[in-house]
Structure formats: C-alpha cells, structure tokens
C-alpha cells in the first residue's frame, strides 16, 4: 500500500534558496496547512556578522509559519506529506520511513540527478529540460516519478531565465498533482547522468575552448576573464562560427578569438564598475585590436 495520502491537506515544506520560495507561497495561497517549514540554519552576513535567514525561512516567517533547521522535527509536526524543493541536504532513512516526501527536481530524470541540474543542462547544450515531481528515496534523486513536464531551452536563455520558467512550471505541476491525487510513481527509465555542483573555476572563460561552449558558460551568470590585468565579468555574449585573427583571447572590436569560432561580447562589467554595453566598455578602456583577454 502506498504511504502517500491521496489528497493531503497538511503539508510540511523543506527548502532554502530563492527558487524554493514560490512553491511555498503557492501552497499557502491554495489553502494548504503548512505545519512546519525546514530550512538551512541562519548564516552570518555582512560586516556586523548578523544572522540572516535563508530566503525560504524569511518567507515562512513573513507568512507566519513555524520554522526549524532540524529535519527530525518533521516526525512530530503532524504532516501528511512533505514537499522538498532545493533543500540541499540528504534526508535520513528514519525520516523517510515515517513521513512520505516528494521532491520538485528541475530536470528530466534520470538525466541530471544531483545539485546543479539546470546549470549542467545548459553547459551540455541540451535542447530540452523540465521538471519532475518525484518520490524522495534514500539514494540521491532515484525515486519514482509522479508527474513530469518538459520545456525547450532557448539558444540564448540564461540560467536565471530558465530557472524562473522551471519554478513556475514546477509549482503548477505540484499544485495540480496535489489536487488530483499523486497516484503511483513510475520508475525512472534511462541512463542516469549526474549534475555535480558548479565549481567557481568553471565560470572562468578559457579562450582556448570553442565559442559555443564559452557562450554557454556566459549564460550561467558571472562568467569572467581579465582585461589589462583586471577582472572583467561577461554578462551577455553570442558565439559565432567565424574565426577572429589571432590566438585565443585576441580582441577584434567586441569579438574575441577562441579555440573554434569567436565570441561576440554584448554586455560586460569591468572591475569596480557597473554593467555596460561591450562597445562602450571597449571605447572607455581604450583597448586596441589585437590585445588579448585573459592575460
């Protein structure tokens, strides 16, 4: 017999970052009782070192919901179901045995199990991704899938833009599943791939890489290189098949030579300055054709 209540009304919530706030707000707006919100512990921020709550905990406090940073508190909150969105912590077996949990995962499982599914989908050049509402299992992202929805990834769509679409899609998927009844999950089918957390060095633009790959890195946000020895963040860029004369990193106008093709810079942010159009930056920096970025 399935441990999942067909149409639960008391739903605990587990999440931490900004992207996990809209589903929580939607549950409350839809009239579900949320007896507990579990999020990461408060962190010290700023010069004064004041404790700051996660975005989810801040939203829960604003909504007047009980909060905790201890997963074990789920055991005594009286929830019929727990909803997990970008929680970032494994949930131990003794909790899974007593509280049925579902997870909104932002990929088409079993592709991109793990911490950074949206980032890895963009970096891999995937043309489609989606959201799965899945059963939380002891092993990472291996549970059966109750519902899924697919979307196309725009060729220039940024991480923030795609993630926002997926959150909206996932929130709708969750509310519909709860209203209609979860039913029985279907096992995942296919070869798993794993989405390791993005490392800071992966945002460093290696000009010996193909322009297509560098364009994907830029779409993740805060990609960077150096110009005249100072850091330059590249916010928007467009890859081209045409080469630029010179070794990788050579600047011609607002285009940069790469390992294959060229990358046209569209919006950049010099160190200590605001975001600006690449043409305005190049004029202000007085960089001549033939100078190299990344040196």
SEMI-830569 format. One record per residue (C-alpha): y, z, x; residue number from 1; residue in three letters. Coordinates in steps of 0.25 Angstrom, whole numbers, plus 5000, padded with zeros to 4 digits. Layout:
N
<y = Y | z = Z | x = X | k = NUM | r = ala> $
...
END
This chain:
295
<y = 5000 | z = 5000 | x = 5000 | k = 1 | r = unk> $
<y = 5014 | z = 4996 | x = 5005 | k = 2 | r = unk> $
<y = 5023 | z = 5008 | x = 5009 | k = 3 | r = unk> $
<y = 5035 | z = 5001 | x = 5005 | k = 4 | r = unk> $
<y = 5041 | z = 5005 | x = 4991 | k = 5 | r = unk> $
<y = 5043 | z = 4992 | x = 4983 | k = 6 | r = unk> $
<y = 5058 | z = 4995 | x = 4979 | k = 7 | r = unk> $
<y = 5063 | z = 5007 | x = 4987 | k = 8 | r = unk> $
<y = 5076 | z = 5014 | x = 4984 | k = 9 | r = unk> $
<y = 5077 | z = 5024 | x = 4995 | k = 10 | r = unk> $
<y = 5079 | z = 5016 | x = 5008 | k = 11 | r = unk> $
<y = 5081 | z = 5022 | x = 5022 | k = 12 | r = unk> $
<y = 5088 | z = 5014 | x = 5032 | k = 13 | r = unk> $
<y = 5087 | z = 5012 | x = 5047 | k = 14 | r = unk> $
<y = 5097 | z = 5004 | x = 5055 | k = 15 | r = unk> $
<y = 5108 | z = 5005 | x = 5065 | k = 16 | r = unk> $
<y = 5117 | z = 4993 | x = 5069 | k = 17 | r = unk> $
<y = 5128 | z = 4986 | x = 5060 | k = 18 | r = unk> $
<y = 5118 | z = 4975 | x = 5055 | k = 19 | r = unk> $
<y = 5110 | z = 4986 | x = 5048 | k = 20 | r = unk> $
<y = 5122 | z = 4991 | x = 5040 | k = 21 | r = unk> $
<y = 5122 | z = 4980 | x = 5029 | k = 22 | r = unk> $
<y = 5107 | z = 4982 | x = 5024 | k = 23 | r = unk> $
<y = 5110 | z = 4997 | x = 5023 | k = 24 | r = unk> $
<y = 5123 | z = 4995 | x = 5015 | k = 25 | r = unk> $
<y = 5115 | z = 4985 | x = 5006 | k = 26 | r = unk> $
<y = 5104 | z = 4995 | x = 5003 | k = 27 | r = unk> $
<y = 5115 | z = 5005 | x = 4999 | k = 28 | r = unk> $
<y = 5122 | z = 4995 | x = 4991 | k = 29 | r = unk> $
<y = 5109 | z = 4991 | x = 4984 | k = 30 | r = unk> $
<y = 5107 | z = 5005 | x = 4979 | k = 31 | r = unk> $
<y = 5096 | z = 5010 | x = 4988 | k = 32 | r = unk> $
<y = 5096 | z = 5024 | x = 4992 | k = 33 | r = unk> $
<y = 5096 | z = 5026 | x = 5007 | k = 34 | r = unk> $
<y = 5092 | z = 5040 | x = 5011 | k = 35 | r = unk> $
<y = 5093 | z = 5038 | x = 5026 | k = 36 | r = unk> $
<y = 5099 | z = 5029 | x = 5036 | k = 37 | r = unk> $
<y = 5093 | z = 5030 | x = 5050 | k = 38 | r = unk> $
<y = 5101 | z = 5024 | x = 5062 | k = 39 | r = unk> $
<y = 5103 | z = 5026 | x = 5077 | k = 40 | r = unk> $
<y = 5109 | z = 5039 | x = 5082 | k = 41 | r = unk> $
<y = 5124 | z = 5039 | x = 5083 | k = 42 | r = unk> $
<y = 5130 | z = 5034 | x = 5096 | k = 43 | r = unk> $
<y = 5141 | z = 5038 | x = 5105 | k = 44 | r = unk> $
<y = 5152 | z = 5027 | x = 5105 | k = 45 | r = unk> $
<y = 5166 | z = 5025 | x = 5111 | k = 46 | r = unk> $
<y = 5173 | z = 5033 | x = 5122 | k = 47 | r = unk> $
<y = 5173 | z = 5046 | x = 5114 | k = 48 | r = unk> $
<y = 5158 | z = 5045 | x = 5112 | k = 49 | r = unk> $
<y = 5158 | z = 5048 | x = 5097 | k = 50 | r = unk> $
<y = 5145 | z = 5046 | x = 5090 | k = 51 | r = unk> $
<y = 5145 | z = 5033 | x = 5082 | k = 52 | r = unk> $
<y = 5134 | z = 5030 | x = 5071 | k = 53 | r = unk> $
<y = 5127 | z = 5017 | x = 5070 | k = 54 | r = unk> $
<y = 5132 | z = 5006 | x = 5060 | k = 55 | r = unk> $
<y = 5121 | z = 5010 | x = 5051 | k = 56 | r = unk> $
<y = 5123 | z = 5025 | x = 5051 | k = 57 | r = unk> $
<y = 5138 | z = 5023 | x = 5049 | k = 58 | r = unk> $
<y = 5135 | z = 5014 | x = 5037 | k = 59 | r = unk> $
<y = 5125 | z = 5025 | x = 5032 | k = 60 | r = unk> $
<y = 5136 | z = 5036 | x = 5033 | k = 61 | r = unk> $
<y = 5146 | z = 5027 | x = 5026 | k = 62 | r = unk> $
<y = 5136 | z = 5025 | x = 5015 | k = 63 | r = unk> $
<y = 5133 | z = 5040 | x = 5014 | k = 64 | r = unk> $
<y = 5118 | z = 5038 | x = 5018 | k = 65 | r = unk> $
<y = 5110 | z = 5049 | x = 5026 | k = 66 | r = unk> $
<y = 5108 | z = 5044 | x = 5041 | k = 67 | r = unk> $
<y = 5099 | z = 5048 | x = 5053 | k = 68 | r = unk> $
<y = 5095 | z = 5043 | x = 5066 | k = 69 | r = unk> $
<y = 5081 | z = 5048 | x = 5065 | k = 70 | r = unk> $
<y = 5070 | z = 5039 | x = 5059 | k = 71 | r = unk> $
<y = 5061 | z = 5050 | x = 5055 | k = 72 | r = unk> $
<y = 5072 | z = 5054 | x = 5045 | k = 73 | r = unk> $
<y = 5066 | z = 5043 | x = 5037 | k = 74 | r = unk> $
<y = 5054 | z = 5051 | x = 5034 | k = 75 | r = unk> $
<y = 5061 | z = 5061 | x = 5025 | k = 76 | r = unk> $
<y = 5072 | z = 5053 | x = 5019 | k = 77 | r = unk> $
<y = 5064 | z = 5048 | x = 5007 | k = 78 | r = unk> $
<y = 5066 | z = 5033 | x = 5009 | k = 79 | r = unk> $
<y = 5056 | z = 5024 | x = 5002 | k = 80 | r = unk> $
<y = 5059 | z = 5013 | x = 5013 | k = 81 | r = unk> $
<y = 5067 | z = 5012 | x = 5026 | k = 82 | r = unk> $
<y = 5075 | z = 4999 | x = 5030 | k = 83 | r = unk> $
<y = 5077 | z = 4996 | x = 5044 | k = 84 | r = unk> $
<y = 5088 | z = 4987 | x = 5050 | k = 85 | r = unk> $
<y = 5091 | z = 4986 | x = 5065 | k = 86 | r = unk> $
<y = 5087 | z = 5000 | x = 5067 | k = 87 | r = unk> $
<y = 5083 | z = 4998 | x = 5081 | k = 88 | r = unk> $
<y = 5072 | z = 5009 | x = 5082 | k = 89 | r = unk> $
<y = 5057 | z = 5009 | x = 5080 | k = 90 | r = unk> $
<y = 5052 | z = 5017 | x = 5069 | k = 91 | r = unk> $
<y = 5040 | z = 5026 | x = 5072 | k = 92 | r = unk> $
<y = 5027 | z = 5025 | x = 5064 | k = 93 | r = unk> $
<y = 5028 | z = 5039 | x = 5057 | k = 94 | r = unk> $
<y = 5041 | z = 5034 | x = 5050 | k = 95 | r = unk> $
<y = 5035 | z = 5020 | x = 5047 | k = 96 | r = unk> $
<y = 5023 | z = 5027 | x = 5040 | k = 97 | r = unk> $
<y = 5031 | z = 5035 | x = 5031 | k = 98 | r = unk> $
<y = 5044 | z = 5026 | x = 5028 | k = 99 | r = unk> $
<y = 5042 | z = 5011 | x = 5025 | k = 100 | r = unk> $
<y = 5052 | z = 5003 | x = 5033 | k = 101 | r = unk> $
<y = 5057 | z = 4989 | x = 5032 | k = 102 | r = unk> $
<y = 5066 | z = 4982 | x = 5043 | k = 103 | r = unk> $
<y = 5076 | z = 4971 | x = 5042 | k = 104 | r = unk> $
<y = 5073 | z = 4963 | x = 5054 | k = 105 | r = unk> $
<y = 5082 | z = 4951 | x = 5058 | k = 106 | r = unk> $
<y = 5072 | z = 4941 | x = 5062 | k = 107 | r = unk> $
<y = 5061 | z = 4933 | x = 5056 | k = 108 | r = unk> $
<y = 5049 | z = 4941 | x = 5061 | k = 109 | r = unk> $
<y = 5041 | z = 4941 | x = 5069 | k = 110 | r = unk> $
<y = 5051 | z = 4933 | x = 5077 | k = 111 | r = unk> $
<y = 5061 | z = 4943 | x = 5084 | k = 112 | r = unk> $
<y = 5055 | z = 4956 | x = 5082 | k = 113 | r = unk> $
<y = 5064 | z = 4967 | x = 5089 | k = 114 | r = unk> $
<y = 5078 | z = 4971 | x = 5091 | k = 115 | r = unk> $
<y = 5086 | z = 4959 | x = 5092 | k = 116 | r = unk> $
<y = 5080 | z = 4948 | x = 5083 | k = 117 | r = unk> $
<y = 5093 | z = 4941 | x = 5079 | k = 118 | r = unk> $
<y = 5098 | z = 4940 | x = 5094 | k = 119 | r = unk> $
<y = 5085 | z = 4935 | x = 5098 | k = 120 | r = unk> $
<y = 5084 | z = 4924 | x = 5087 | k = 121 | r = unk> $
<y = 5098 | z = 4919 | x = 5091 | k = 122 | r = unk> $
<y = 5094 | z = 4919 | x = 5106 | k = 123 | r = unk> $
<y = 5081 | z = 4912 | x = 5103 | k = 124 | r = unk> $
<y = 5088 | z = 4901 | x = 5096 | k = 125 | r = unk> $
<y = 5081 | z = 4904 | x = 5083 | k = 126 | r = unk> $
<y = 5085 | z = 4895 | x = 5071 | k = 127 | r = unk> $
<y = 5081 | z = 4905 | x = 5060 | k = 128 | r = unk> $
<y = 5080 | z = 4920 | x = 5059 | k = 129 | r = unk> $
<y = 5080 | z = 4930 | x = 5048 | k = 130 | r = unk> $
<y = 5077 | z = 4944 | x = 5042 | k = 131 | r = unk> $
<y = 5064 | z = 4951 | x = 5039 | k = 132 | r = unk> $
<y = 5062 | z = 4963 | x = 5031 | k = 133 | r = unk> $
<y = 5050 | z = 4969 | x = 5037 | k = 134 | r = unk> $
<y = 5041 | z = 4982 | x = 5037 | k = 135 | r = unk> $
<y = 5044 | z = 4991 | x = 5049 | k = 136 | r = unk> $
<y = 5032 | z = 4993 | x = 5057 | k = 137 | r = unk> $
<y = 5029 | z = 5001 | x = 5069 | k = 138 | r = unk> $
<y = 5029 | z = 4989 | x = 5079 | k = 139 | r = unk> $
<y = 5043 | z = 4982 | x = 5080 | k = 140 | r = unk> $
<y = 5046 | z = 4972 | x = 5069 | k = 141 | r = unk> $
<y = 5031 | z = 4970 | x = 5066 | k = 142 | r = unk> $
<y = 5031 | z = 4974 | x = 5051 | k = 143 | r = unk> $
<y = 5028 | z = 4965 | x = 5039 | k = 144 | r = unk> $
<y = 5040 | z = 4957 | x = 5033 | k = 145 | r = unk> $
<y = 5044 | z = 4959 | x = 5019 | k = 146 | r = unk> $
<y = 5055 | z = 4949 | x = 5018 | k = 147 | r = unk> $
<y = 5062 | z = 4939 | x = 5027 | k = 148 | r = unk> $
<y = 5074 | z = 4929 | x = 5027 | k = 149 | r = unk> $
<y = 5077 | z = 4918 | x = 5036 | k = 150 | r = unk> $
<y = 5091 | z = 4912 | x = 5041 | k = 151 | r = unk> $
<y = 5095 | z = 4901 | x = 5051 | k = 152 | r = unk> $
<y = 5102 | z = 4905 | x = 5063 | k = 153 | r = unk> $
<y = 5115 | z = 4897 | x = 5065 | k = 154 | r = unk> $
<y = 5116 | z = 4890 | x = 5078 | k = 155 | r = unk> $
<y = 5129 | z = 4898 | x = 5082 | k = 156 | r = unk> $
<y = 5127 | z = 4910 | x = 5073 | k = 157 | r = unk> $
<y = 5130 | z = 4923 | x = 5081 | k = 158 | r = unk> $
<y = 5121 | z = 4935 | x = 5081 | k = 159 | r = unk> $
<y = 5131 | z = 4943 | x = 5073 | k = 160 | r = unk> $
<y = 5132 | z = 4932 | x = 5062 | k = 161 | r = unk> $
<y = 5117 | z = 4930 | x = 5061 | k = 162 | r = unk> $
<y = 5114 | z = 4945 | x = 5061 | k = 163 | r = unk> $
<y = 5124 | z = 4947 | x = 5050 | k = 164 | r = unk> $
<y = 5117 | z = 4936 | x = 5042 | k = 165 | r = unk> $
<y = 5103 | z = 4942 | x = 5044 | k = 166 | r = unk> $
<y = 5108 | z = 4956 | x = 5040 | k = 167 | r = unk> $
<y = 5113 | z = 4950 | x = 5027 | k = 168 | r = unk> $
<y = 5100 | z = 4943 | x = 5025 | k = 169 | r = unk> $
<y = 5092 | z = 4955 | x = 5028 | k = 170 | r = unk> $
<y = 5100 | z = 4964 | x = 5019 | k = 171 | r = unk> $
<y = 5098 | z = 4955 | x = 5007 | k = 172 | r = unk> $
<y = 5083 | z = 4954 | x = 5011 | k = 173 | r = unk> $
<y = 5081 | z = 4969 | x = 5011 | k = 174 | r = unk> $
<y = 5088 | z = 4971 | x = 4998 | k = 175 | r = unk> $
<y = 5080 | z = 4960 | x = 4991 | k = 176 | r = unk> $
<y = 5067 | z = 4966 | x = 4997 | k = 177 | r = unk> $
<y = 5070 | z = 4980 | x = 4992 | k = 178 | r = unk> $
<y = 5074 | z = 4975 | x = 4978 | k = 179 | r = unk> $
<y = 5062 | z = 4966 | x = 4977 | k = 180 | r = unk> $
<y = 5052 | z = 4975 | x = 4984 | k = 181 | r = unk> $
<y = 5047 | z = 4974 | x = 4998 | k = 182 | r = unk> $
<y = 5033 | z = 4969 | x = 4995 | k = 183 | r = unk> $
<y = 5023 | z = 4968 | x = 5006 | k = 184 | r = unk> $
<y = 5027 | z = 4964 | x = 5020 | k = 185 | r = unk> $
<y = 5021 | z = 4951 | x = 5027 | k = 186 | r = unk> $
<y = 5016 | z = 4952 | x = 5041 | k = 187 | r = unk> $
<y = 5025 | z = 4945 | x = 5052 | k = 188 | r = unk> $
<y = 5019 | z = 4931 | x = 5056 | k = 189 | r = unk> $
<y = 5022 | z = 4924 | x = 5069 | k = 190 | r = unk> $
<y = 5024 | z = 4927 | x = 5083 | k = 191 | r = unk> $
<y = 5033 | z = 4939 | x = 5086 | k = 192 | r = unk> $
<y = 5045 | z = 4937 | x = 5095 | k = 193 | r = unk> $
<y = 5053 | z = 4949 | x = 5100 | k = 194 | r = unk> $
<y = 5069 | z = 4952 | x = 5099 | k = 195 | r = unk> $
<y = 5072 | z = 4961 | x = 5111 | k = 196 | r = unk> $
<y = 5085 | z = 4968 | x = 5111 | k = 197 | r = unk> $
<y = 5096 | z = 4959 | x = 5117 | k = 198 | r = unk> $
<y = 5100 | z = 4963 | x = 5131 | k = 199 | r = unk> $
<y = 5115 | z = 4963 | x = 5135 | k = 200 | r = unk> $
<y = 5112 | z = 4953 | x = 5147 | k = 201 | r = unk> $
<y = 5107 | z = 4943 | x = 5136 | k = 202 | r = unk> $
<y = 5121 | z = 4941 | x = 5132 | k = 203 | r = unk> $
<y = 5125 | z = 4937 | x = 5146 | k = 204 | r = unk> $
<y = 5127 | z = 4922 | x = 5146 | k = 205 | r = unk> $
<y = 5119 | z = 4916 | x = 5157 | k = 206 | r = unk> $
<y = 5125 | z = 4902 | x = 5158 | k = 207 | r = unk> $
<y = 5112 | z = 4896 | x = 5164 | k = 208 | r = unk> $
<y = 5106 | z = 4897 | x = 5151 | k = 209 | r = unk> $
<y = 5106 | z = 4886 | x = 5141 | k = 210 | r = unk> $
<y = 5119 | z = 4885 | x = 5132 | k = 211 | r = unk> $
<y = 5110 | z = 4886 | x = 5119 | k = 212 | r = unk> $
<y = 5105 | z = 4900 | x = 5124 | k = 213 | r = unk> $
<y = 5119 | z = 4905 | x = 5128 | k = 214 | r = unk> $
<y = 5125 | z = 4901 | x = 5115 | k = 215 | r = unk> $
<y = 5114 | z = 4910 | x = 5108 | k = 216 | r = unk> $
<y = 5118 | z = 4921 | x = 5117 | k = 217 | r = unk> $
<y = 5132 | z = 4920 | x = 5113 | k = 218 | r = unk> $
<y = 5129 | z = 4921 | x = 5099 | k = 219 | r = unk> $
<y = 5123 | z = 4935 | x = 5101 | k = 220 | r = unk> $
<y = 5137 | z = 4940 | x = 5104 | k = 221 | r = unk> $
<y = 5144 | z = 4945 | x = 5117 | k = 222 | r = unk> $
<y = 5137 | z = 4935 | x = 5126 | k = 223 | r = unk> $
<y = 5145 | z = 4936 | x = 5139 | k = 224 | r = unk> $
<y = 5148 | z = 4929 | x = 5152 | k = 225 | r = unk> $
<y = 5158 | z = 4930 | x = 5163 | k = 226 | r = unk> $
<y = 5171 | z = 4922 | x = 5166 | k = 227 | r = unk> $
<y = 5179 | z = 4924 | x = 5179 | k = 228 | r = unk> $
<y = 5170 | z = 4937 | x = 5181 | k = 229 | r = unk> $
<y = 5174 | z = 4943 | x = 5167 | k = 230 | r = unk> $
<y = 5165 | z = 4945 | x = 5155 | k = 231 | r = unk> $
<y = 5166 | z = 4934 | x = 5144 | k = 232 | r = unk> $
<y = 5160 | z = 4936 | x = 5131 | k = 233 | r = unk> $
<y = 5156 | z = 4923 | x = 5124 | k = 234 | r = unk> $
<y = 5156 | z = 4925 | x = 5108 | k = 235 | r = unk> $
<y = 5154 | z = 4911 | x = 5104 | k = 236 | r = unk> $
<y = 5149 | z = 4899 | x = 5111 | k = 237 | r = unk> $
<y = 5142 | z = 4886 | x = 5108 | k = 238 | r = unk> $
<y = 5131 | z = 4879 | x = 5116 | k = 239 | r = unk> $
<y = 5131 | z = 4864 | x = 5119 | k = 240 | r = unk> $
<y = 5121 | z = 4855 | x = 5125 | k = 241 | r = unk> $
<y = 5131 | z = 4848 | x = 5134 | k = 242 | r = unk> $
<y = 5132 | z = 4854 | x = 5149 | k = 243 | r = unk> $
<y = 5144 | z = 4858 | x = 5156 | k = 244 | r = unk> $
<y = 5147 | z = 4854 | x = 5170 | k = 245 | r = unk> $
<y = 5144 | z = 4865 | x = 5180 | k = 246 | r = unk> $
<y = 5133 | z = 4876 | x = 5182 | k = 247 | r = unk> $
<y = 5130 | z = 4886 | x = 5171 | k = 248 | r = unk> $
<y = 5143 | z = 4895 | x = 5167 | k = 249 | r = unk> $
<y = 5153 | z = 4883 | x = 5170 | k = 250 | r = unk> $
<y = 5164 | z = 4883 | x = 5161 | k = 251 | r = unk> $
<y = 5170 | z = 4870 | x = 5156 | k = 252 | r = unk> $
<y = 5180 | z = 4872 | x = 5145 | k = 253 | r = unk> $
<y = 5174 | z = 4882 | x = 5136 | k = 254 | r = unk> $
<y = 5160 | z = 4877 | x = 5139 | k = 255 | r = unk> $
<y = 5150 | z = 4884 | x = 5149 | k = 256 | r = unk> $
<y = 5139 | z = 4877 | x = 5157 | k = 257 | r = unk> $
<y = 5125 | z = 4883 | x = 5154 | k = 258 | r = unk> $
<y = 5111 | z = 4881 | x = 5159 | k = 259 | r = unk> $
<y = 5110 | z = 4870 | x = 5148 | k = 260 | r = unk> $
<y = 5121 | z = 4865 | x = 5140 | k = 261 | r = unk> $
<y = 5135 | z = 4872 | x = 5138 | k = 262 | r = unk> $
<y = 5140 | z = 4884 | x = 5131 | k = 263 | r = unk> $
<y = 5154 | z = 4882 | x = 5124 | k = 264 | r = unk> $
<y = 5162 | z = 4895 | x = 5123 | k = 265 | r = unk> $
<y = 5169 | z = 4897 | x = 5110 | k = 266 | r = unk> $
<y = 5173 | z = 4912 | x = 5109 | k = 267 | r = unk> $
<y = 5173 | z = 4922 | x = 5121 | k = 268 | r = unk> $
<y = 5179 | z = 4935 | x = 5125 | k = 269 | r = unk> $
<y = 5184 | z = 4938 | x = 5139 | k = 270 | r = unk> $
<y = 5182 | z = 4952 | x = 5145 | k = 271 | r = unk> $
<y = 5193 | z = 4961 | x = 5139 | k = 272 | r = unk> $
<y = 5198 | z = 4951 | x = 5129 | k = 273 | r = unk> $
<y = 5195 | z = 4947 | x = 5114 | k = 274 | r = unk> $
<y = 5187 | z = 4935 | x = 5109 | k = 275 | r = unk> $
<y = 5193 | z = 4922 | x = 5110 | k = 276 | r = unk> $
<y = 5190 | z = 4907 | x = 5110 | k = 277 | r = unk> $
<y = 5184 | z = 4902 | x = 5122 | k = 278 | r = unk> $
<y = 5195 | z = 4891 | x = 5125 | k = 279 | r = unk> $
<y = 5206 | z = 4902 | x = 5124 | k = 280 | r = unk> $
<y = 5198 | z = 4911 | x = 5134 | k = 281 | r = unk> $
<y = 5196 | z = 4899 | x = 5144 | k = 282 | r = unk> $
<y = 5210 | z = 4896 | x = 5144 | k = 283 | r = unk> $
<y = 5214 | z = 4911 | x = 5145 | k = 284 | r = unk> $
<y = 5204 | z = 4913 | x = 5156 | k = 285 | r = unk> $
<y = 5209 | z = 4900 | x = 5164 | k = 286 | r = unk> $
<y = 5195 | z = 4896 | x = 5167 | k = 287 | r = unk> $
<y = 5193 | z = 4883 | x = 5173 | k = 288 | r = unk> $
<y = 5182 | z = 4873 | x = 5170 | k = 289 | r = unk> $
<y = 5171 | z = 4875 | x = 5180 | k = 290 | r = unk> $
<y = 5172 | z = 4890 | x = 5181 | k = 291 | r = unk> $
<y = 5159 | z = 4898 | x = 5178 | k = 292 | r = unk> $
<y = 5156 | z = 4909 | x = 5168 | k = 293 | r = unk> $
<y = 5146 | z = 4920 | x = 5171 | k = 294 | r = unk> $
<y = 5150 | z = 4921 | x = 5186 | k = 295 | r = unk> $
END
